Structure formats: C-alpha cells, structure tokens
Amino acid sequence: MQKKSAVEKRLDWLHDQWVEFAQKPQARLLRWVVEPDEVRMVEAWLKKEGDEQAGECPDLFLRFDVPFEQPEAYGFALREALLSLVEESGEQVPVGDPKPGQSGTAAFLSACSALQRQYADDFEVLALVLVPARVSSMKAWRQWLWEALDSLNSPQVRMVVLDDAEARVLEPMAQQEAQRVWTAVAALDVLGALREVAQQAGQSNVPGARYRELLALLAGAAQRGDLMQVQRLGNEAVDVASAEGWHALTVAAHWAVAGSLLVAGKPQNAAERYQQAEAAAAEAEAGGQAHGAELRLKTRLALGSALIAGQQLSSAALVYEDTVPLARKLTDSHLELECWRMASFCHESLRALDEAWATGQQAWALGQTLESRARATSTLPYVAETLVRLSFARQGADAARRMESEADSLLGQDWRTHLQASGGQTT
C-alpha cells in the first residue's frame, strides 16, 4: 500500500472528526476550532467532500459564504443562495415560499429540511457549511447561530462553522450547549506537514517535486516572517517552473511571494511581483493555454489591490480600467463590474469626481443588465452608495435623492442592508 502524504494524513484526521460529530445524535453544530494557517486545509477537505466523485462521507456538504451583515437579512440571503444551488443542479425541489412573518433563519432552515427530505435516500446528513465572507458583528453572529441552533430539530440537518483558535468567539455556546454544539480542534500542525512535504520532495530530482518542495519551504518562511528567504525560495520556484514552461506554476510562485510582501506591509514590492506574474500569465495566454487569460485577469485585480494599499491610486485606477476588456472577453460580468467599481473608488479617493462618476456609471449600467440573482450576489449596492454620494457632491441633494430612488427601484428599498458597515473596498 502506498504511504499517504502529509496532507492526505491530515485530511484523514478531519474526516475522522466529522464522522465522530455525525454519529452523535444530539449534536447539531460542529464548531471547528482552527488556526489561521489551517483554514485552507479544512476548506480543501470540505470542498473534496462536496464533490460527488471525490467525497468519502455519505453526507451532502453545501458551502455558503454569504456575508453576515444584517442578522435579520442573513437567513433570507442564505435561502436565496440555496435556491441558486438547487437551480444550478437542474433538480426540482419544492422548498415552498417563506410563511408570512417567518424569520429569515426559519425560512432558510425550512428550505434545507425540504431539500433533505427530497433526497433522504441519497445522503445521511445535510451539512450546512457557514463561512461568511464578512462578519459585521461577532456578537450578532453568535446570536444568529443560537437562533438557528434552536430551529435545528432533525439530526439529518446540521451546521458547520469555523472558530478562530485565538478569538474563540463561539466558546460560550460550546460551554453552555456541550451536547448540541460539538467542538473539534483541528490541530493539523501545518508547519509539520510542510516540513514533511519538503523532506519527501527533497528526495527527488524531478522538477515537479523540487517545485513542491520550494513552495512548502516558502510557506514555512512566510509563517516565520522571513521575507529574504521567501523571496529567495520564490525566485528559485519561478526558475524551476519557467524552465519547464509551466506558466501557471510560475504565476503561483509570484503570487505566493507577493502575498507575503503585502502581509509584511510592502505593497510596492508586492505590485512588482504581480506585474511579473502577469507577464507569465500573458505568456500562457499567448501560447493558447485556456487558463492564461483568467490568470491574467485575477493577477491584474490583485495588482490593483496592491497599488491601492501603496496609495498609488492613479495607477490603480488605470489598471482597473484597462482590465475591463479582459473581463469582458471572459464574459465575467461580476469582475467587469468590479473593475469599474474599483476604478470609481480610486478616482473618488483622489477627488476626481467627474472620473469617479463616469466609471461608477459604467458599473451601474452593467449591473442593470445582470439577472436578479446575479445582481443579488454582486457589489452593486456599493456602486449605488457611491453614486448617491457623488450625486450629492457634484449636483446637490436633489440629484442624490434621484439617484437613491433609482437604486431603490433596481435593488429594493432595503439595499443598504447589504452594505458593509465600514464602507467596502474589494476584491
């Protein structure tokens, strides 16, 4: 039998923790306590289990990254996300409409129960993995989970959440409800895994093995904050990948270094790395590789963020505007809208109000062409807020009211509930 890799062994640990939770009849909420460097591995396991072919558990995992911004709206937003998943699957599931006066939490869990009943013969547990992209208030988040926990009556529908090992926001819940809230400490020893991967890869002279070794060592150096080592290892990984013509892996190595530089507060150096990554992505695109254009698009968005972090707002605005044709070529309306929105953000920050208005209007016009569900998951509410603000600055209160009325018509009068309290930069 082939020996399992360090990563495979840790995925098995997560599998065992889930099985232990799933076998507890009173448990409803799995609180996975994770270190920051363990999140990606837990997410990888959840993604694997969410795949019909790769998953090993007899359970269905549905992942929801809907931002938690307004407690009363969160459940309804989750319900919409669930309906979108069902629609994408092409299945017909009679989830019904929310009852008059029903809370968003109850409406979401009722729809989940209907889905579970529909497929009761196909899977044992419906696991609702809640990983909000943003949380406006940890206290409100915990209160929402309390409400949801009280509504989870069937052991066939359960929730999974990640709790930061340092903050331990859900500790009070776990102490008060030890049977219904089951705590699993991931304890994946990611650095140990990286050392194992590097040691195993170092035993081979094959370029792919050497590249994996370098990336593992780079991740360890990043954890220690050793920037000189990060850049040295990154350069060597780039050399290995470039020599083999692996453009995507060249891009990945540049991204790894750039990310470490950003965390270390060196946005200008990070921007230079992203520019090198874009050059590698452009080579892939020129060579006819299907992923080349997508890599270049994502790299340019990352470059824009690095330029903003370095207060190079004029350059960032130009990057975003010049990226629009690429997003359009890939028919990625969400990212095209983001390009216009972020260009507007940069211009407004520079007090170039006419340019901010023009680019904001481009985002608004594009948002109007989206289908209602696509619009609901876009950043169009931020565009609306920006345009209301710009209308007031450029033409006064009447113009701002007209723009607000237009936003109410398109997005509904509660559109501001979808805004992040801090105002919302990107991407």
Secondary structure, 3 states (H helix, E strand, C coil): CCCCCHHHHHHHHHHHHHHHHHCCCCCCEEEEEECHHHHHHHHHHHHHHCCCCCCCCCCEEEEECCCECCHHHHHHHHHHHHHHHHHHHCCCCCCCCCCCCCCHHHHHHHHHHHHHHHCCCCCCCEEEEECCCCECCHHHHHHHHHHHHHHCCCCCEEEEEEEECCCCCCHHHHHHCCCCEEEEECCCCHHHHHHHHHHHHCCCCCHHHHHHHHHHHHHHHHHHCCHHHHHHHHHHHHHHHHHHCCHHHHHHHHHHHHHHHHHCCCHHHHHHHHHHHHHHHHHHHHCCCCCHHHHHHHHHHHHHHHHHHCCCHHHHHHHHHHHHHHHHHCCCHHHHHHHHHHHHHHHHHCCCHHHHHHHHHHHHHHHHHCCHHHHHCCCHHHHHHHHHHHHHHHHCHHHHHHHHHHHHHHHCCCHHHHCCCCCCCCC
